[in-house]
C-alpha cells in the first residue's frame, strides 16, 4: 500500500490519540483524524502550526518523513527515523565497506538512467532527443567524462518553452520554484526509503559534501528527477509564464509520490518504485551485485 502525503498550509494543532493523528484546524474549528500508520510524508508549511512531541515521536516511529517549510513556503528541513530497519548495523557496515569500483559502476548506471529518462521526457514533449540518448550510451564508470553535465546543458536549454528563457538556478525565477518544491518532496521520498532499507542517507556513492546530510538520497533521486520535471511541464503548459507558487501548483506537486512509474517491467506508484530501488541498492552493497534497479520514464 502506498503511504499518504499530508500537507498543512494553514494554522493547525496536531496531536495524537489512539494511534491516530488528530488535526484541529485553528481557523474553522474543524477536527479530523487519520491513522498514523498510513502516513509516509508530512509537510508543515505554515508558521502557526503547533505539533506535540508525542506526534513527532509516533510519526518517526512509523518512519514518516517530516518536512518543515520556512516563511517563503520553501522546504528547509526534514526529520527521519534513526531506526528504520531491524538489520541496520549490518547494512551500515556493508554500505561503508563498499568498494570504490562498485560505487563508480553504480554511479554510471545512475547517470545513464537519469539521462535516458530526461531524453524520454524530451520525446514526450516533442523535442529532439537523439543527442541525449547517445550521451546515455556513452556514460563511463564513475561518469568520468561528465556526461551528466553535458546532458544538463542541452536538457535545460530545451525542456521548457523559449519565452521563459530558463536557466536552472536554485534561487532563480520561475519555474525554478516549482522544481525546487518538487525535488524537496522527491528527496524526502528517497531519504525515507533509504532508511527503510537500512541504509545511511548521509553516505553517498558520488555526492560527498561534508555539510550535506542526504548525500545518498541526492545520488539515488537523480533518475527520478525527470518525473518532477514532467509535472512542472504540465503546470507550465496550462499556466504559461504565470508561475508564482500557488496552492493548485502545490497540489499537483504533492501527487508525485503516487505517480505511475515503470520499473523492471511493472507499473508502480513512484513511492513504491523508490523503495524497490533502495532495496536493490542495499543488496548491491551486501552482495557486491553491480546492477541497481531504476525506473524508465
N, C-alpha and C positions, 0 to 999 in steps of 0.2 A: 504494500500500500504506500502511495506517495504521501509524504508528510506535508502538512499545510504550512503556508506562509501567512502570518498575521502582520498587518501594517496598522500602526496607530499614528494618526496625523492630527488628532485633536486632544484637548485635555482629558485625562483619564486616570482612574485609580485602579491599579492592578493588584489583586490579592489572590489567595488560593484557599479552596475548601474542598475536601473530599477528592483530591487529585484532579480538581478542575481549576482552570484559570478563570477567575471571576473578574469581569470587566464592568466598572462603573463609569459611565460617561458623565463628565462633570457638567457639561452644558445642557444636556437633556434629562439627566437623572436616570436614563435607561440602564438596566443591568442585564448583562449577558454572561454566559459561561460556555467553556469549551474544554474538552479533555486535554490535559497537558500532553498525554502520550501521542496525540495526533499531530503535534507541532514540530516542524523542522526548523523554521526560521521565524524570529520575531523582530520586527523593525520598529524602533521607538523614534518617532520623528515629530516631537513637539516638546517645548521647554517646560510644559506644565503637566508632564506625565509623572505620576508617583507610582513606584513599584516596590513591593515589600521584599525583604531578604528571603522570606520563605518561597516567594515566586521565583526569584533568581536561582535559589538552590534546586528547586524542583525542575525548572527548565534545563539547567545544566546537567542534572542527573539523568534527564531524558535525552541528553546530547542535542539539545536545541541550540542553534546559533543565535545569539542576541546581538543585533546591530543597533548602535546608537548614532543618531544624526545631530549635527550642530544647528545653530540658528539660521543657517542658509539652506537647510534641508539636505545637506550632503552627508553621507555616512562618514564617520570619523573614528569609529571603534567597533570592536567585536569581542564577545566573550564566548569561549568554548569550554567544554568539559575537559578535565585533566585525566579522566579515567574512562576512556571510550571503548576499551577492548580488554577481554579477560587475559589475553597473552601479550599485553602491551610491552613489557620489558623485553620479551623475546624478539618481538618485531622491531622494537627500537634498535636492538643490538644488530639485527640483520641490516637495517637501514644504514646505520652508522658505518658498518663494515663493508658496505657495497663498494666494489672496485671502481676505479676511475674509468676503465674501458666500458663497463656496464653502464655507468652514468652517461657516458658520451653516446652510446648506442641508444639509450632511452631518450636522450635529448634529440638525437637525429630523427627518431620516429615522431617525437612530439612536434617538431617544427615541420616535418613533411606533412603530418596530419593537419596542422594549422593552415599551411599554405594551400593544401588541397581543398580544405573547407572554404577558405577565402575565395579560391578560384571558382568553386561551385556556386558560391553566393553571387559572384560577378556574373556567372552564366544565367542564374535565375533573374538577375536584374538586367539581362540582355546587354552585357558588357563583355568585350573580348577578353578571354581568359587563357589563351594558349601560352603566353609568357609565364603566367603563374603556374600552370600545370608543368611546364618544362622545369621551372625552378624547383618544384616539389620533387621532381625526379633526380635533381642534382644535389640534394642535401647530403652532406658527408657526415661521418661520425663527429659528434660534438658541434655540428654546423660550422666547421672551420672556415668556410667561405662566406659565412654570414648571409646565407640566403634569406633568412628571416627579415633582415633589414632591407635587402633588395626588393623583396616582395612587398614590404610595407610601403615603400615609396610609390610603387605602381598602384597598389590596392587603395591607399587613402586618396590618391590623386583621382581615382576613377569611380569609387563606390557611391559617392553622393553627387547630387546634381551640381552642375558648374556654377549656378548662381550663388551657391553657398560659399564658394571659394575656400573650401575646407582645408584646415591643417590640424592634424591630430596633436593637441596640446591639452594637458590636464586642466589647465585653467583658461583655456581658450574659449572662444564664443561658441554658441550652439551650432551643431548638436553635440559638442564635447560634453556638455552637462548630462545629456541623456546616456551617452556612452559610459561616463563615469558612474552614474547611478546603476546602470545595468551590470557593469563589471563588478561593482561592490556586492551586488546580490549574488552574482556568479561566484565570486571569491568566497563568500560565506558558505555557499553550497559545497564548494570543493574542500574548504578547510574542514567543514563538518564531516564530510565523507572520509577524509584522511584520518581524522580522529576515530571514526567508526571502524576503520581498517587497521587501527593500532599503529599509525604512523605519526611522526613528528612533523607538523606543518611547517616548522621553522627550518628544518634541514633540507635544503633544496638539492636537486640534481644539476642545476645550472645557476639559478639565482643565488647570490652569496652575500647580499648586502647585510652587514652586521647589525643594522638598525631595523631590519625587516623581520617581523615575527612570523611571516607567512611565505617564506621563500618557496617551499614545495608547492603550496597552493597556487602561487603565481606561475610556477612551472606547468603544473598539470591543467590549469584552466586554459592554457593557450589554444588548444584545438577547439575549445568550446566558445571562445570569444566571438566567432562569426555568427553564432546563434543570437547573441545580444545585438550584433550589428544588423541582423535581419529584422529584429523588432524595431530598431531605430529607423531602418529604411522604410518600414511600413508606416511609422509615425510621420516621417518626412513626406511620404507620398500623399498623405491625407491633409497635412497641415502646412506644406510649403516651407517658407522661411520664418514662420511664427512658432518658434521652438523654445521659448522660455518655459521652464518646468511648470507643468500643470498637474492637477490630481488625475486627470484622464491619462496623461502620459505615464504617470507612476503606476496606475492600474495595469496598463499594458506591460510595463517592465516587470511588474510583480507576477506576471504569468510565466516568466522564464522558467521557473522550476518545473512547470507542468508541460512545457513544450514537447512535442513529439520529436524524438531523436532516433535515428537508425544506428544501431551498434551491434556488431557481429551478426548482421543479417536480420536483426529483430527490432521492431518498433518499441520504444520505451519512453516514459517521461524523462526529461533531462536529469532530474534529481536522481532517479534510479540508475540512469546511464553513468552518471558521475561516480556513483557507488561501485558500479562494476569496474570502472577504470581504476579507482583507487585500490580495490581488492586485487585486481590484476597486478598493479604496481607492487603491492605487498608481496605477492608470490614471486615477482621478479627479484626482489631483494633477498627473499628467503632461499629460493632455489637456484638463482643465477639465470633463470629464463630471460631471454633477450627480446621478448615481444610483449609490449603493453597494448591494452585494448583501448581504442579511441573511436569516437563516433564519426559518421560520414554524413555531411550535410546534403 
